[in-house]
Amino acid sequence: MSGKAASGGIGDRFGGVLSAPYTLIMKVLDIPMRAVQNAIGERRMPYVFLLPNFLLFGLFVFLPLILNVGYSLTGGSKLYLSERPFVGLGQYATLLDCTNHLQPSTCREDHFWRGVYNTITFVVLQVVFMVLFSLLTAVVLNMKIRGRGFFRAVYFFPVLLSPVVVALIWKWILQREGLLNGAITTLGGEKILFFVEPGWAMFWAVFVSIWAHMGFYTLILLAGLQAIPADIYEAAEMDGTKKWRAFHRLTLPLLMPNLIVVIVLSLIKGVQTFDEVFVLTGGGPGTATLLVVQYIYETAFSNQVQNFGLAGAASVMLGVVLFALTLLQLFFARKGEKPT
Amino acid sequence: MSVADFVTRRRGRRWHWTDIAAYSYLALGVVLMFGPVLWLVLSSFKTQAALLEFPPSLLPMTQEEVMVPGQGDKPLPLFKVTMDDGSVRTLAQVRRVGIQAQMVDPKDPGTVIRVPIERREPVRKFQLALENYTKPLQQFAFTRYLANSVFVTVVATLITLISNSMAAYALSIYEFRGRNAAMLAVIGTLMIPITIILVPVYMVVASLGMVNSLWAVILPGAATPTGVFLLRQYMLTLPRDLIEAARMDKASEWQIYWRIVMPLSLPALAVLAIFSIMWRWNEFLWPLAVLTKTESYTLQIGLNAFQGELQVQWHYLLAMTVVTLAPVALVFVFLQRFITTGIANTGMK
């Protein structure tokens, strides 16, 4: 964060427009807050300050976390938990019921399993290429090049775009009569129906999400690269070390903590992918790009019969996977902190 | 020194092949990252007819049209036609029959000339189809979506700033029983995305009677753990004697919060505000689940609904996508440094 603010009146810190209502509201709130302070004493005031935030946390995070388990153990199509019959582990059994787990078509909830396998394919491809390209980009941006700020901004700006906008931009380019097919036919090729062929649909789903998020990971790696002191490279150069060898033996090991952050974060985000792919392909063709989160969303909200129990069970399982990945991150973070 | 040496010299250093590779990679990056957005913006200014062209033209071009007296009250498209004798004339097309086109000279509307269609070439001019932007703003529910998005973004950001800064203030300035537990709860919340509690949050919102209201979008995500974390880290660095001095002067705890700590935390608050605006403006999955009536749609949900229609009206859809993108682009241009340092400091987006 940039330099600390010097002290100063509230008037010149906040813009003039904002300062008047801010001061007014806060002064009005001071009356009840002072009364509370007189009643409970200064030492208990932090609880009052925590209250709004934790009220929201409690209502919309902690309580739902518990309720979710409740949903996964009940059946029927009623929304309120008190009206739902208890079915034990029935929902989990339904989800896991397959003659052959490697073949989604033999499963009772075949869409769930297709979602699982699609998500695995998607995440593996996405993480591998995300790391590869963001590393390459960070290394290039870390070189002595002119206009570095501009190029960094170029790679970064899609991060801020909304997933819907990203998906629409690419959908427009990739559609049957789009820019890409225009280029292909001009060069003498045949039109490709990108959203009709399952392989292509998955390819573009991965490509578009890398396009959209690469800048974020590049930034993390670039920060890591810039933290490596320049003199160790100078020393290596004096010893006659080749550039590639220096990268392999110096840069990569020193960048390892950042690389692990990138791998684990992209893994966690990848498993939760929904927006871009949903708008881009709608999960299609057929179920070729249907991901787990889309399965959960559709099972609970957009299918004709809203099956909250099944969605609950699937999201509890997703939660367990995410929790395991988070533990993995914490484990590596610990390891990274220890001096080696 | 030879000429070749001079040309390839670069600030005392010679061009290495890696430099060339690096600049080529960056150039490719510019095309690949900026190109699609530029294409979107260019396409959004094309008329419906121009959008149907294949292969598409780069710039928004439309065929010129002309009113011809005695040939109906609709303007006729203009073509350049190569005549049998090799001369080129500009003719308006009345109708097309198979591979023959019936054309007239605008100056001489009486005589119809029959021309094989491969002999004619449309007369085109550069034209921005501004109606792509103005029409949706007038006719469709698009203005409603825009207003909804602005409302959600502004109100949610204000709530986030207030509740997060209050919590951060408590967790950074005071020593109290349960502080570590509260901090742990914040970090724990950091790891629970909406994707895994979609159904129960919906139930909570439903029991509060908020389904289809914008408050259902605003409240569940308003208390961001990221914000508490970011603000707390900043407030920990504030000088304590300032706060002690205020207490000596009989300032209430609330006054210390809003008169001293808040103004001093302005840089961190600004970063959080920018983040919150981006999050809210771009949010998709949760609003999609909880908003089912068109009048409560936000921009993102509205766009998704438009693109899911049977007959996608691309000319409007593209323009609306540009409108949705514009505020983000502006924020980025002016506040890029803030955002990148914010991400570098928190490791979050």
Interface residues (C-beta under 8 A of the other chain):
Chain A: M1 S2 G3 K4 A5 S7 G8 I10 R13 F14 Y22 M26 L29 D30 M33 R34 Q37 E42 R43 R44 M45 P46 Y47 F49 L50 P52 N53 F54 L55 L56 F57 L59 F60 V61 F62 L63 P64 L65 I66 L67 N68 G70 Y71 L79 Y80 L81 L136 T137 V140 M143 I145 F151 R152 A153 V154 Y155 F156 F157 P158 V159 L160 L161 S162 P163 V164 V165 L168 I169 W170 K171 W172 I173 E177 G178 L179 N181 G182 A183 T185 T186 W211 F216 L219 I220 A223 K243 V261 L265 Q272 F274 D275 V279 G282 V293 I296 Y297 A300 F301 F308 A311 G312 S315 V316 L318 G319 L322 F323 T326
Chain B: T18 D19 A22 Y23 Y25 L26 G29 V30 L32 M33 F34 P36 V37 W39 L40 S43 L52 F54 P55 P56 I162 S163 N164 M166 A167 Y169 A170 L171 I173 Y174 F176 R179 A182 A185 V186 T189 M191 I192 P193 T195 I196 I197 L198 V199 P200 V201 Y202 M203 V204 A206 S207 L219 P220 G221 A222 A223 P225 V228 Y234 T237 L242 S252 E253 W254 Q255 Y257 W258 R259 P263 L264 S265 L266 P267 A268 V271 M278 W281 N282 F284 L285 L288 A289 Q300 L303 N304 Q307 G308 W314 L317 L318 T321 T324 L325 V328 A329 V331 F332 Q336 I339 T340 T341 G342 I343 A344 N345 G347 K349
